[in-house]
Amino acid sequence: MTETELKARPSAPEREAASSQPADKVERVTVIRPALRRPHLDIPELWHYRELLGRFVWRDITVRYKQTFLGVAWALLVPIFAAAVYTVVFGKFANFPAGDVPYPALVLSGVLVMQYFTSSLTGASVSLVTNMPLVTKVYFPRVLLPLASAIVPVVDFLLGLLVLVPLMLYYDTGPNGIEVVLAPVFLALAFLTALGVGLLLSTLNVRYRDVPHMLPAFLPILPLLSGVPYAIQEIPEKWQWILAFNPMTAVIAGWRWSMLGGVPPDWGQTLVGATIGVLLFVGGLTLFRTSEPRFADTI
């Protein structure tokens, strides 16, 4: 040990005094080191900033319905209107297949999950740019911004269940067994996919501001490619496997089965969708971590 190291090392009385301090009095040591660019989530650091994450979430929730006449009632009206349009256009006129599940319940269950995904993806993709002053002037884990944007729409989703559950009771449809415990697993896949793609798009949006213009062109066709207006098991098997590469297809099929009963999803297709969802998350996190040191300079 060098002389400098000996001088920097605290003496025994100093160490005893530090250990005798209450836990809340011990100062937190900040170590400055180059950011790791491999795909990782620093869980201890995220836990330390959990209150900041909560403030981001609460801020976005309050801003979401600020100065609106109906307030949180929009969380109920939007899925009702969307499900009504799907029911009339695709259920009555186009006669899309619904399998053994009543069509209004089939559509509303898919609409709720899809609206959560699109809201999370849209919010996460612009989260860095909309918080430019924080990104450029204050240090905190930048991943908190897309993470908070992916959490906020959970409130609307939970409120939407207040419409779905009575509809399930009205049509006397529900889970056939313990498969209902898998419902959170499929929702977790939707969250993971939305966060992964959100991390990817938020990184690209720092450099290229085309993302807000691209999403409105892509998101309207996503429900048709995910099985929202029809039962996925009722279409030709060839198309089932093509749509299986969309993770939201696995989410919606599994969510419907766990909540509404009916035919279980094809587990091979579900595995394909889950794998793609995990790869999107890892890829988005990798690009985010690689570009994170340059956010403040580029944005």
VONU-180594 format. One line per 8 residues: number of its first residue (from 1); for each residue y, z, x of C-alpha. Coordinates in nm, 2 decimals. Each point is the difference from the previous one (the first is absolute). Layout:
BEGIN
NUM) Y:Z:X ~ ... $
END
This chain:
BEGIN
1) 0.00:0.00:0.00 ~ 0.34:-0.10:0.14 ~ 0.30:0.23:0.04 ~ 0.18:-0.17:-0.29 ~ -0.29:0.05:-0.23 ~ -0.02:0.37:0.10 ~ 0.37:0.05:-0.08 ~ -0.04:-0.18:-0.33 $
9) -0.30:0.20:-0.11 ~ 0.10:0.31:-0.21 ~ -0.08:0.34:0.15 ~ -0.25:0.23:-0.16 ~ 0.27:0.22:-0.17 ~ 0.16:-0.31:-0.15 ~ -0.34:-0.12:-0.13 ~ -0.07:0.34:-0.16 $
17) 0.34:0.00:-0.16 ~ -0.05:-0.35:-0.14 ~ -0.35:0.10:-0.14 ~ 0.14:0.31:-0.16 ~ 0.26:-0.19:-0.20 ~ -0.08:-0.08:-0.37 ~ -0.15:-0.34:-0.07 ~ 0.32:-0.12:-0.18 $
25) 0.21:0.10:0.30 ~ -0.19:-0.20:0.27 ~ 0.20:-0.31:0.08 ~ -0.18:-0.33:-0.05 ~ -0.04:-0.19:0.32 ~ 0.09:-0.37:-0.02 ~ -0.17:-0.22:0.26 ~ 0.16:-0.34:0.06 $
33) -0.25:-0.27:0.09 ~ -0.05:-0.37:-0.06 ~ -0.12:-0.08:-0.35 ~ -0.36:-0.08:-0.04 ~ -0.04:-0.36:-0.12 ~ -0.36:0.02:-0.11 ~ -0.06:0.04:-0.38 ~ 0.02:0.37:-0.07 $
41) 0.16:0.26:-0.23 ~ 0.12:0.30:0.18 ~ -0.11:0.25:-0.26 ~ 0.15:0.31:0.17 ~ 0.33:-0.17:0.02 ~ -0.01:-0.12:-0.36 ~ -0.09:0.35:-0.11 ~ 0.30:0.14:0.19 $
49) 0.22:-0.24:-0.19 ~ -0.17:0.06:-0.34 ~ 0.32:0.14:-0.15 ~ 0.19:-0.32:0.10 ~ -0.27:-0.21:-0.16 ~ 0.04:0.21:-0.31 ~ 0.37:-0.05:0.00 ~ -0.04:-0.38:0.04 $
57) -0.24:0.00:-0.30 ~ 0.22:0.21:-0.22 ~ 0.31:-0.20:0.09 ~ -0.17:-0.33:-0.09 ~ -0.13:0.15:-0.33 ~ 0.34:0.12:-0.11 ~ 0.17:-0.32:0.10 ~ -0.26:-0.21:-0.18 $
65) 0.12:0.11:-0.34 ~ 0.35:0.12:0.07 ~ 0.26:-0.11:-0.26 ~ -0.27:-0.15:-0.22 ~ 0.01:0.06:-0.37 ~ -0.37:0.04:-0.06 ~ -0.08:0.16:0.34 ~ -0.37:0.06:0.07 $
73) -0.09:-0.16:-0.33 ~ 0.01:-0.33:0.18 ~ -0.32:0.12:0.18 ~ -0.17:-0.02:-0.34 ~ 0.18:-0.30:-0.15 ~ -0.05:-0.24:0.29 ~ -0.38:0.01:0.00 ~ -0.01:-0.01:-0.38 $
81) 0.21:-0.31:-0.01 ~ -0.20:-0.17:0.28 ~ -0.33:0.09:-0.17 ~ 0.13:-0.13:-0.33 ~ 0.09:-0.33:0.15 ~ -0.33:-0.03:0.18 ~ -0.19:0.09:-0.32 ~ 0.18:-0.27:-0.21 $
89) 0.01:-0.28:0.25 ~ -0.33:0.04:0.19 ~ -0.20:0.20:-0.26 ~ 0.09:-0.18:-0.32 ~ 0.10:-0.35:0.11 ~ -0.19:-0.06:0.32 ~ -0.29:0.22:-0.10 ~ -0.07:0.14:0.34 $
97) -0.33:0.19:0.04 ~ 0.01:0.38:-0.03 ~ -0.37:0.08:0.01 ~ -0.10:0.32:-0.19 ~ 0.34:0.16:0.03 ~ 0.27:-0.04:-0.27 ~ 0.26:-0.24:0.13 ~ 0.31:0.21:-0.04 $
105) -0.16:0.29:0.20 ~ -0.13:-0.25:0.26 ~ 0.35:-0.15:0.05 ~ 0.20:0.32:0.00 ~ -0.24:0.16:0.26 ~ 0.05:-0.29:0.23 ~ 0.38:-0.02:-0.06 ~ 0.05:0.36:0.10 $
113) -0.18:-0.04:0.34 ~ 0.17:-0.33:0.07 ~ 0.34:0.13:-0.08 ~ -0.06:0.29:0.24 ~ -0.10:-0.24:0.27 ~ 0.29:-0.24:-0.04 ~ 0.26:0.28:-0.02 ~ -0.15:0.16:0.31 $
121) -0.01:-0.32:0.19 ~ 0.35:-0.10:-0.10 ~ 0.15:0.33:0.09 ~ -0.18:0.04:0.33 ~ 0.09:-0.35:0.12 ~ 0.37:0.06:-0.02 ~ -0.01:0.37:0.09 ~ 0.13:-0.04:0.36 $
129) 0.29:-0.23:-0.08 ~ 0.12:0.20:-0.30 ~ 0.00:0.31:0.22 ~ 0.18:-0.17:0.30 ~ 0.24:0.29:0.08 ~ -0.29:0.24:0.03 ~ -0.21:-0.24:0.21 ~ 0.28:-0.06:0.25 $
137) 0.15:0.35:0.03 ~ -0.26:0.26:-0.06 ~ -0.34:0.06:0.14 ~ -0.30:0.06:-0.23 ~ -0.33:-0.17:-0.04 ~ 0.09:-0.34:-0.14 ~ -0.33:-0.03:-0.18 ~ 0.14:0.27:-0.24 $
145) 0.21:-0.27:-0.17 ~ -0.28:-0.24:-0.11 ~ -0.22:0.30:-0.07 ~ 0.25:0.15:-0.24 ~ 0.05:-0.34:-0.17 ~ -0.38:-0.02:-0.06 ~ -0.01:0.35:-0.15 ~ 0.30:-0.03:-0.24 $
153) -0.17:-0.23:-0.25 ~ -0.28:0.25:-0.05 ~ 0.23:0.18:-0.24 ~ 0.03:-0.31:-0.22 ~ -0.38:-0.05:0.02 ~ -0.07:0.35:-0.12 ~ 0.25:-0.04:-0.28 ~ -0.18:-0.32:-0.09 $
161) -0.32:0.19:-0.05 ~ 0.17:0.17:-0.30 ~ -0.03:-0.34:-0.17 ~ -0.34:-0.10:0.13 ~ -0.19:0.31:-0.09 ~ 0.10:-0.01:-0.38 ~ -0.09:-0.37:0.00 ~ -0.34:0.09:0.14 $
169) -0.05:0.26:-0.27 ~ 0.11:-0.24:-0.27 ~ -0.26:-0.27:0.11 ~ -0.26:0.27:0.08 ~ -0.05:-0.13:0.35 ~ -0.04:0.21:0.32 ~ -0.21:0.06:0.30 ~ -0.38:0.00:-0.05 $
177) -0.07:0.28:0.25 ~ 0.11:0.15:0.32 ~ 0.15:-0.33:0.12 ~ 0.34:0.14:-0.11 ~ 0.01:0.20:0.33 ~ 0.02:-0.33:0.19 ~ 0.33:-0.10:-0.18 ~ 0.21:0.17:0.28 $
185) -0.19:-0.19:0.26 ~ 0.10:-0.33:-0.14 ~ 0.36:0.12:-0.04 ~ -0.01:0.11:0.37 ~ -0.10:-0.36:0.09 ~ 0.30:-0.13:-0.19 ~ 0.22:0.25:0.18 ~ -0.14:-0.09:0.34 $
193) 0.04:-0.38:-0.06 ~ 0.35:0.04:-0.13 ~ 0.10:0.22:0.29 ~ -0.16:-0.24:0.26 ~ 0.16:-0.31:-0.14 ~ 0.33:0.20:-0.05 ~ -0.01:0.10:0.37 ~ -0.06:-0.37:0.10 $
201) 0.28:-0.14:-0.22 ~ 0.25:0.28:0.08 ~ -0.04:-0.08:0.37 ~ 0.05:-0.37:-0.06 ~ 0.30:0.07:-0.22 ~ 0.18:0.17:0.29 ~ 0.01:-0.33:0.18 ~ -0.03:-0.25:-0.28 $
209) 0.17:0.07:-0.33 ~ -0.21:-0.24:-0.20 ~ -0.23:0.27:-0.13 ~ 0.20:0.09:-0.31 ~ 0.02:-0.37:-0.09 ~ -0.37:-0.06:0.06 ~ -0.14:0.29:-0.21 ~ 0.13:-0.13:-0.34 $
217) -0.17:-0.33:0.06 ~ -0.34:0.17:0.08 ~ -0.02:0.31:-0.21 ~ 0.00:-0.17:-0.35 ~ -0.32:-0.18:0.07 ~ -0.18:0.30:0.16 ~ -0.12:0.14:-0.34 ~ -0.17:-0.33:-0.07 $
225) -0.17:0.01:0.34 ~ -0.11:0.37:-0.05 ~ -0.16:-0.02:-0.34 ~ 0.27:0.18:-0.21 ~ -0.03:-0.22:-0.31 ~ -0.38:-0.04:0.00 ~ -0.32:0.17:0.09 ~ -0.10:-0.10:0.35 $
233) -0.37:0.02:-0.07 ~ 0.03:-0.26:-0.27 ~ 0.13:-0.29:0.21 ~ -0.24:-0.22:0.21 ~ -0.15:0.17:0.30 ~ 0.14:-0.26:0.24 ~ 0.36:0.11:-0.10 ~ -0.09:0.36:0.01 $
241) -0.08:-0.03:0.37 ~ 0.31:-0.19:0.07 ~ 0.22:0.26:-0.18 ~ -0.20:0.28:0.18 ~ 0.22:-0.07:0.31 ~ 0.29:0.14:-0.19 ~ -0.03:0.38:0.03 ~ 0.17:0.05:-0.33 $
249) -0.29:-0.17:-0.18 ~ -0.23:0.27:0.12 ~ 0.25:0.27:-0.09 ~ 0.05:-0.13:-0.36 ~ -0.37:-0.06:-0.06 ~ -0.10:0.34:0.14 ~ 0.28:0.18:-0.19 ~ -0.10:-0.16:-0.33 $
257) -0.36:0.09:0.05 ~ 0.08:0.36:0.09 ~ 0.24:0.05:-0.29 ~ -0.11:-0.23:-0.28 ~ -0.37:-0.03:0.07 ~ -0.17:-0.34:-0.04 ~ -0.17:-0.20:0.27 ~ 0.03:0.15:0.35 $
265) 0.17:-0.22:0.27 ~ -0.21:-0.20:0.24 ~ -0.02:0.23:0.30 ~ -0.02:-0.28:0.25 ~ 0.32:-0.15:-0.13 ~ 0.16:0.35:0.00 ~ -0.10:0.05:0.36 ~ 0.17:-0.33:0.09 $
273) 0.32:0.10:-0.17 ~ 0.00:0.35:0.15 ~ -0.06:-0.14:0.35 ~ 0.29:-0.24:-0.04 ~ 0.22:0.29:-0.13 ~ -0.08:0.21:0.31 ~ 0.06:-0.30:0.23 ~ 0.34:-0.06:-0.16 $
281) 0.09:0.37:0.05 ~ -0.11:0.00:0.37 ~ 0.18:-0.33:0.06 ~ 0.32:0.11:-0.17 ~ -0.01:0.34:0.18 ~ -0.06:-0.18:0.34 ~ 0.30:-0.23:-0.05 ~ 0.22:0.28:-0.12 $
289) -0.08:0.22:0.30 ~ 0.04:-0.29:0.25 ~ 0.34:-0.08:-0.14 ~ 0.12:0.35:-0.07 ~ 0.19:0.06:0.33 ~ 0.21:-0.31:-0.07 ~ 0.09:0.07:-0.36 ~ 0.34:0.16:0.07 $
297) 0.11:-0.29:0.23 ~ -0.13:-0.28:-0.23 ~ 0.10:0.12:-0.34 $
END
